[in-house]
Amino acid sequence: MQTIAIIGASGSMGSALSKSLAKGNYRLLLCANDLDKVKAVAADIKKSYPTAEVEAIDCTREACWEADIIIAAIPFGAEQEMADKIREVATQKIVISIANPLNDTYDGLVTAPDTSAAEELQKLLPNSKVVKAFNTTFAADFATPVIDGKRADAFIAGNDGEALQTVSELVETAGFNPVVAGGLTVSRTLESMQQC
């Protein structure tokens, strides 16, 4: 059983991801600064999936140290701080970036044209396997990933083939159809797709 740390699990995307992955064969470490909020998410999951392995925690480093896979369900602006906390414990682990680096008016990106949030996270975590996923999915989509009898697509980008396969399985568990879009540079396109 793989252990997944979901950083920012009390937010709308973090809690939606946590609930959708609880139906899989994973141990979930739900992490957020507000322990009461993340405990509420864990309790909600246990109501729907009584046998789910789920634990609430408020220490990012500890959660990532225990995890096989780390999902950064946090805004782009918070990734630097997270990376500083987990760099040593995230070596060779898959780190999923779901962030879209949108500006305050949601009509442009704060990243330069020759990079992306995922690529910047890869620079911050050089010994981790960063994969872009779930950034083209809205929190509400997790409740209804099937539209007209077809699973909605969820795009994935990354440079490590094994990591892409593992993340594809996560995407399927969440109820979506995984589409590997290419290497990590493709995350520039995936993030640009989210501009209004």
DOMILO-898279 format. One record per residue (C-alpha): residue in one letter; z, y, x. Coordinates in steps of 0.2 Angstrom, whole numbers, plus 2048, in hexadecimal, padded with zeros to 3 digits. Example, Ala and Ser with C-alpha at 12.3 -4.5 7.8 and 13.67 -1.06 7.14 Angstrom:
% residues 2
A8277EA83ES8247FB844
***
This chain:
% residues 196
M800800800Q7FB811807T806820807I7FF830801A808841804I80384E7F8I80885F7FFG80986C7F0A80B85E7E3S81486A7D7G8048757D5S7F78727C8M7EB8697D4G7F98607DDS8018597CDA7F08547C6L7EC84B7D6S7FD8437D6K7FC83D7C4S7EA8367C6L7EE82D7D7A7FE8257CFK7F48187C6G7EE8117D7N7F78067E3Y7FE8147EDR80F81A7F2L80F82D7EEL81A83A7F8L81A8497EDC81E8587F7A82186B7F3N82D8787F8D8358787E7L83D8677E6D8428697D3K83086C7CEV82985D7D9K8378527D2A8318567C0V81F8517C5A8268417CCA83083E7BCD8208417B1I8178347BCK8248277BAK8238297A7S8118257A6Y8118197B5P8228117B5T81E8057C4A8168147CFE81D8167E0V8218297E0E82E8337E9A8318467E9I83484F7FAD835860800C83285E812T82085F817R822858828E82C849822A81F845814C811845820W81A83B82DE81C82D820A80A82F819D7FA82681DI7F0833814I7F4845811I7EE850803A7EF863806A7F08697F4I7F487A7F9P7EA88B7FBF7E088E80AG7EC89C80FA7FA88F811E7F088281BQ7F588A82CE808889829M806877823A7FC872832D80987983EK81686E835I80C85E835R80185F844E80B85284EV80E846840A7FC847839T7F383F848Q7E5833843K7EA835831I7DE83B823V7E184C81DI7D885180DS7D486480BI7D28697F9A7D387C7FCN7C68887F7P7C7898802L7C38A47F4N7C78B77F6D7D38C07EAT7C48C37DDY7BE8B27DED7AC8B87E2G7AB8B47F4L7B38A9802V7BF8B080FT7B88A481CA7AA8A8828P7998A1823D799895831T7A988C82DS7B388681EA7C5883819A7C387181DE7BC87582EE7CA881832L7D687482DQ7CE868839K7D0875847L7E2876843L7E4863842P7D985D850N7E084C851S7DE84983EK7D0843833V7CD852827V7C384E818K7BD85A80AA7C08547F9F7C58597E7N7C186B7EAT7B386B7DDT7BF8637D0F7CA86D7C5A7DC8687C1A7D78657AED7C98597B4F7D584C7B9A7DA84A7A7T7C88467A2P7BE8407B1V7B28377A5I7A584279CD79983A790G79D829797K79A82E7A9R7A78317B6A7A68437BDD7A08457CFA7AC84A7DDF7A484F7EDI7AC84A7FEA7A7850810G7AE84A820N7A9844832D7B2833832G7AA825829E7BA81B826A7C382A820L7B582E813Q7B681C80DT7C981D80AV7C782E801S7B98277F7E7C581A7F1L7D28287EDV7C58317E3E7C18217D9T7D381E7D5A7D48307CFG7C682C7C3F7B78357CBN7A782F7D2P7A88327E5V79983A7EDV79983B800A78F84C803G78F84B816G799850825L7A785D825T79B86B827V794867815S7A586D80FR79E87F812T79287C803L7A08737F9E7AB8827FBS79E88E7F7M79A8857E6Q7AB88B7E0Q7A789D7E0C7A58A67CF
***
